[in-house]
Amino acid sequence: MKKHDTAKPEAQTTESENGATASGTNSSAGPATPEEAIRQLEEQLAAKGKEASDNWDRFLRERADLENYRKRANREKEELLNYCNKSLIEEILPVVDNMERALAHSDEETLPAVLEGVRMTHGMLLTALKKFGVTPVEAVGTPFDPAFHQAMTQVPSDEYPPNTVVEEFQKGYLLRERLLRPAMVSVSTVASKG
């Protein structure tokens, strides 16, 4: 009986091998062995994984581009709001200059009422400018800074160290942190000893 039992599985093995061979010859498109089928599936999985990875990278880049665009748009909007009054302020500054000149050259004994009115108007203009973020540039007594001062002349001086602003011909102004107009100044040089 044992011989018969061992012979029977051999016959089954032969039939399954014949079935595999027959199926291999009948379907030329499919893989011949399970190892080839696994390899094909792994290649397909790897291709789909690469495609998914590429799509994810593309999504992240587009998302970053969108975020950068939003930040840039917000920054431009904020700058527009902060500096939209620039041309208006540039028109007002000559009025302030003329009023300052009138105050500097008026005689207080003969025209006290006029001087008081000019002072009040000047103060109101400066207050209005300050509301819009306009502040004067510091000049006299400070070191010359070409980013904020425009040198009109050089003056020998014993009172000030070299390269210091000694006189201001026209005030400079800042609009928030940005220079609106430089101060026109004279700058000290070393006094000649004679």
C-alpha positions in Angstrom: 0.0 0.0 0.0 2.8 2.4 0.7 4.1 2.0 -2.8 0.8 2.9 -4.2 0.5 6.0 -2.0 3.9 7.3 -3.1 3.1 6.7 -6.8 -0.1 8.6 -6.7 1.5 12.0 -5.6 4.1 11.6 -8.4 1.3 11.3 -10.9 -0.3 14.5 -9.5 2.9 16.3 -9.7 3.3 15.4 -13.3 -0.2 16.6 -14.1 0.4 19.9 -12.4 3.6 20.4 -14.2 1.9 19.6 -17.5 -0.9 22.1 -16.6 1.7 24.8 -15.9 3.5 24.0 -19.1 0.3 24.0 -21.0 -0.9 27.2 -19.5 2.5 28.8 -20.2 2.2 27.9 -23.8 -1.4 29.0 -24.1 -1.1 32.5 -22.7 2.0 34.2 -24.1 1.1 37.6 -22.4 1.2 36.4 -18.8 4.3 35.5 -16.7 5.7 32.0 -17.1 6.5 31.6 -13.4 5.2 33.0 -10.1 8.6 34.7 -9.6 8.1 36.6 -12.8 4.6 37.6 -11.8 5.9 38.9 -8.5 8.7 40.8 -10.3 6.2 42.4 -12.7 3.9 43.4 -9.8 6.9 44.8 -7.9 7.9 46.8 -11.0 4.3 48.1 -11.4 4.2 49.0 -7.7 7.5 50.8 -7.9 6.3 52.8 -10.9 3.1 53.7 -9.1 5.1 54.6 -6.0 7.4 56.9 -8.1 4.3 58.5 -9.8 2.7 59.1 -6.3 6.0 60.5 -5.0 6.3 62.8 -8.1 2.7 64.0 -7.6 3.3 64.6 -3.9 6.4 66.7 -4.7 4.5 68.6 -7.3 1.7 69.3 -4.8 4.2 70.5 -2.2 5.9 72.9 -4.7 2.5 74.3 -5.8 1.4 74.7 -2.2 4.7 76.5 -1.4 4.3 78.7 -4.5 0.7 79.6 -3.4 1.9 80.4 0.1 4.7 82.6 -1.3 2.2 84.4 -3.5 -0.1 85.1 -0.6 2.8 86.5 1.5 4.0 88.6 -1.4 0.4 89.9 -2.0 0.0 90.8 1.7 3.4 92.5 1.7 2.5 94.6 -1.4 -0.9 95.5 0.1 0.8 96.6 3.3 3.3 98.7 1.5 0.6 100.2 -0.7 -1.3 101.2 2.5 1.8 102.5 4.3 3.1 104.6 1.4 0.1 105.6 -0.7 0.2 109.2 0.6 3.7 109.8 -0.6 2.7 112.3 -3.4 0.4 114.2 -1.1 3.1 114.6 1.5 5.6 115.7 -1.1 3.2 118.5 -2.0 2.8 119.6 1.6 6.5 119.7 2.4 7.2 122.9 0.4 4.4 124.7 2.4 6.2 123.6 5.6 9.5 124.9 4.2 8.0 128.3 3.3 6.4 128.7 6.7 9.7 127.8 8.4 11.5 130.5 6.3 8.8 133.1 7.2 9.2 132.2 10.9 13.0 132.5 10.7 12.9 136.0 8.9 10.1 137.7 10.8 10.4 140.4 13.3 8.6 139.3 16.5 8.2 142.9 17.7 6.3 144.2 14.7 4.3 141.2 13.7 3.4 139.2 16.8 -0.1 138.2 15.6 1.2 137.1 12.2 4.0 135.1 13.7 1.6 133.4 16.2 -0.7 132.4 13.3 2.2 131.1 11.2 3.5 129.1 14.2 0.0 127.6 14.8 -0.4 126.7 11.2 3.1 125.2 11.1 2.4 123.2 14.2 -0.9 121.9 12.7 0.9 120.9 9.5 3.6 119.0 11.4 1.0 117.3 13.5 -0.9 116.2 10.4 2.3 114.9 8.8 3.2 113.0 11.9 -0.3 111.3 11.8 0.7 109.9 8.4 4.1 108.7 9.7 6.2 111.6 8.5 9.1 112.6 10.8 12.0 114.9 10.3 15.6 113.6 9.8 18.0 114.6 12.5 20.7 116.8 11.1 22.6 119.5 13.0 25.2 118.0 15.3 24.9 114.5 13.9 27.6 112.7 11.8 27.0 113.2 8.1 25.2 110.2 6.6 24.7 110.2 2.8 21.7 107.9 3.3 19.8 110.8 5.0 21.8 114.0 4.3 22.7 115.8 1.0 25.9 117.8 1.4 25.6 121.3 -0.2 28.9 122.7 1.1 31.8 122.0 3.4 32.7 124.4 6.2 35.9 124.5 8.2 35.0 124.2 11.9 36.7 124.1 15.3 33.4 123.6 17.1 32.4 120.3 15.4 34.5 117.3 14.6 35.1 116.6 10.9 32.3 115.1 8.8 29.6 116.5 11.1 26.4 118.4 10.0 26.9 122.0 11.1 23.9 123.7 9.3 20.6 122.6 7.8 19.4 124.5 4.7 16.3 122.3 4.2 14.9 119.6 6.5 14.8 116.0 5.4 11.9 113.8 6.2 11.2 110.1 6.7 7.9 108.3 5.8 7.9 105.6 8.4 11.3 104.0 8.0 11.8 105.1 4.3 13.6 108.3 3.3 11.1 110.7 1.7 13.6 113.5 1.2 17.2 114.0 2.4 18.2 117.0 4.5 20.3 119.6 2.6 23.2 120.4 4.9 26.7 121.8 5.3 29.3 119.5 6.6 32.3 120.4 8.8 35.9 119.9 7.7 39.1 120.3 9.7 39.8 124.0 10.3 43.0 125.3 8.7 45.5 126.5 11.2 47.1 129.7 10.1 
